[in-house]
Amino acid sequence: MLKCRSVLRLIIGASLVLPTTAIHAQGQVGAIVGATFSTLRGVDDLDSRTGLLGGLQLVLPSSGPLGLEVDALVVSKGAKGTNTGPDGLKLHYVEVPVLLRLSLAPGLPVSPHVYAGPYLGYQISCSVQGTSADCDDVPGISTKSVDIGGTAGGGVNVALGGMILTGGVRYSFGVSKVADFDVGSVNESAKNGVFAVYAGLAFRLGSR
């Protein structure tokens, strides 16, 4: 009987504490910048290319640990070519990921989080390794303007008074073909794959 009462008290206490914690799931708006390590999946004899990522990050306030994150980014993608393979591409996109975000310790000074969701990208520039020409002006190479895929990752927020220091890692995988190669004996299509590491600074949205 005593054990049942203890369990009951524990359940009641948890039901009082959890809603109180949930209201501390604040939103944020800020900027992030980082490094990308990209490749073109589906094409052999290409090496990873290092580039940059940067832009705005918006996390909408929520009444619980689950929330919505929307980013507006400029992202470097593509891959480096080798002597025996097709030419490498240097691609730049304006990209908007829409992510479902789970805060693992909302309201605490140090709060980790994980997220996943789709992204939509639009190509703003493309060049072929070793030339200054636009990709579509080079025989045997054609690219698509739109890149559709998914993003998954995680990070941590550190409270700094009214501001938040944020950082994390993510992987973005394209599901649409973004480039076709028909060079010599190579006849292949490519999808983007990008690993990114980033950090940023944000302002809080909402009140405690």
KOLSEVO-183676 format. One record per residue: residue in one letter; y, x, z of N, C-alpha, C in turn. Coordinates in steps of 0.05 Angstrom, whole numbers, plus 5000, padded with zeros to 4 digits. Each point is the difference from the previous one (the first is absolute). Layout:
KOLSEVO-183676
aYXZYXZYXZ...
//
This chain:
KOLSEVO-183676
m497650175000502449835000502550175000l499850225016502350185002500650144973k497850074986500350134974501249814980c499249745001501249814981503049975005r500849995026502849985006501650244990s498850245003501350244990500450004970v497949914986500249994971502149794991l500149775015502049804994502850105004r500450155022502650115005500850204978l498050154991500650204979500849874974i498649784993500749854975502849885002i500649885024502649885003502250214999g499550235013502050224999500450104972a497950034985500250094972501649804983s499549745004501449804985503049995006l500750105024502950025006501350254989v498450225000501150264992500250024969l498049904985499950044971502449874986p500749755006502449894987502550155006t500250105025502450165007500150254984t497750134995500050244983500749934971a499149774991500449934972502949974992i501749915018502849964993501550264997h498750225008501350264997499550134973a498549864982499550114974502549974982q501750215001502549994987499850094971g502049934984500250104973501750254999q500150124976501650244996500850034971v502250134995500950074973501050285000g499150164981500850284999499250134974a499950265000499450164977497750195006i498350054980497950205003500150194977v498950245005499850214979497550165005g498750084979497550155004499150144975a497550115002498850144978497649854989t499650014974497749874987498250214988f497449935000498050174988498349814982s500650014974499049804981498150114980t498449814989498250074978499849764982l498850044976499449784982497049964999r499249785013497149945003498949914973g497750114993498649924976500350204977v501650215005500350224980499150265012d498250144986498950255009502050234995d499550225014501550254996503049975005l500749845021502849985008500250085030d502150145007500450095028502149825014s499950005026501949855016502950104996r501949814999502850074998501449935025t501850185009501649955024502749904993g500949785013502649884994501349905025l501949814996501549895022499949695001l500449905023500249715005502449955017g501549794994502349935017501049724995g501349885020501149744996500349855026l500249744998500549825023497549875010q499949965026497749875013501149775018l498949764996500849765015497549895013v500049985027497949875015501249755012l499049774993501249745009499149955029p501849905017499349935027497749785000s498350025020497849815001499649915029s498549795004499449905027497450115011g498850184986497550125009499650284988p497750125004499550274990499850024970l499549774986499850004971502849954988g500750164981502649964987499950074970l502349994988500250054971501950244995e499250194984501650234992500549994970v502550034992500750014972501650264995d499150164981501350264994501349984972a502050164996501250044974500250304996l498350114983499750294999500350114971v500750254999499750164975497850205006v497950004983497650155005499350184976s499450255006499050194979497049974998k499049984976497149984996499250184976g497549984991499150164978498050215007a499650204983498150215005500750244983k498950235008500450254985497750044981g500650094976497950064980498950285004t497750054988498850275000499850104971n499350254996499850114973497949864983t497949905013497849884985500149704999g501949875014500149715001502549904987p500449735002502449884988502550095015d502349964987502650085013500549835025g501250125020500749855024502549834996l500349805017502349824999501550015026k502649984998501849975023501349724998l499149825018500949724999501749945024h502049834996501749905022500149704999y499749875023500049715001502049905021v501149774995501149835021497849825010e499450005025497649875010500749825024v498849775001500449815022497349925012p499250135022497649915014500649775019v498349805002500249785019497550025018l500450075025497850085017499749825025l497649935006499449875026499650225021r501649985021500150235019499249915028l498250155012499049955027501050215019s501749925020501050185021497950015022l499150245007497950035019500950005029a502650065004501150005028502949914999p500549744992502749914997501550005026g502550094999501750005025499950265015l498150184994499950265014501750214986p500950205014501750214988498750144976v497450045002498550124978498049794990s500349914976498449784990498750064973p497450044999498650044974499749744985h499650024974499649774983498450074976v498749794988498550034975500949784981y499650044974501049804981498450024974a500149794984498749994974501249774984g500050044974501049794982500550094972p500849834982500450074972502850134995y500250134977502650114992500449944970l502549994992500849974972501950234994g499450154979501750224992500949984971y502450104995501150014973500850284993q499050104978500550284992502950044991i501350205012502850054993500350264984s497950175001500050244983497250124998c499650144978497450134996500450244981s498950235008500150234983497350144999v499550144978497550144996500350295009q498050105014500150275009500550204977g502050175004500650214980502049914979t501049745002501949914980502249845015s502249954986502149835011500049734986a498049954983499949754985499049775018d500849764993498949765013497149984993c498449895019497149994996499249864974d501349784994499249844977500950134973d501550225002500750154975498150224994v498050045018498050214996497549884988p499150094976497649884988497550025018g498549785001497650005016500349915028i502549955009500549915028501749754999s499149805015501649755003499849915029t502249895010500149915028500949715001k499449875023500749735005502449995019s501749814997502449975017499449915028v497949835003499449875026497650135013d500150045026497850115015499549805023i497549905001499349815021497750125016g500149975027497950125016500149915029g498750155017500049945028500750255017t501049955024500850215018498849955028a499050215012498949985027500850255016g500649975025500850235016500649935029g501250185013500849965028502050215009g501249955023502050185010500649945029v502350115009500849965028503049985001n500949825018502949985006500650125028v502250145001500950115026502849895005a500349865022502649875007502050215009l502449994988502250195007502449835007g499949865022502249825007500149764981g502249974986500349784980498850074973m498950244997498950094975497050065002i498750034978497150054999499450244981l498650195010499050224983497249924991t499649994974497449914990498850214981g497449994998498650194982497249904995g498750094979497349914994498950124975v497649914993498650084976499049754986r499850014974499049774984498750104975y498249834990498850054974500449764982s500950044976500549794981498150044976f498649794992498150014979500749794978g500450104976500649814978497649854991v500449754992497849844989500549954970s502450054991500749974972500150274986k499350014974500250254985502950074995v500750255005502850084996500450204978a497850124990500250204978497550014984d500350054974497750044982500350274987f497850154999499950264987498149994976d501050094978498350034976500850264987v499150225014500750274992497550164994g499650084975497650154993497649835004s498150105017497649855006500349825024v502450005012500449835024501149734992n498649805009500849724996499649855026e502050015018499649895027502549855009s499649825019502249855012500250075030a502449995011500550095027501349785017k499350025026501349845021501250185021n502149925012501350175020498450015027g500250235013499050035027501950195015v501149915022502150155014499650005030f499850245012500050045029502850085008a501249885021502750075008500250045030v501750185007500850055028503049965002y500949865021502949935001501049985028a502650015003501449965025502649864995g501249875020502549864996501349925026l502349874997501649915022500849714995a499849835020500549724996501749885023f501249774995501549855020498349765008r500249915024498549775010501249744988l498249814996500949734993499049815021g501649825009499249825022500650115027s499549855020500650085028497549995017r500050155021497749995019500149755016
//
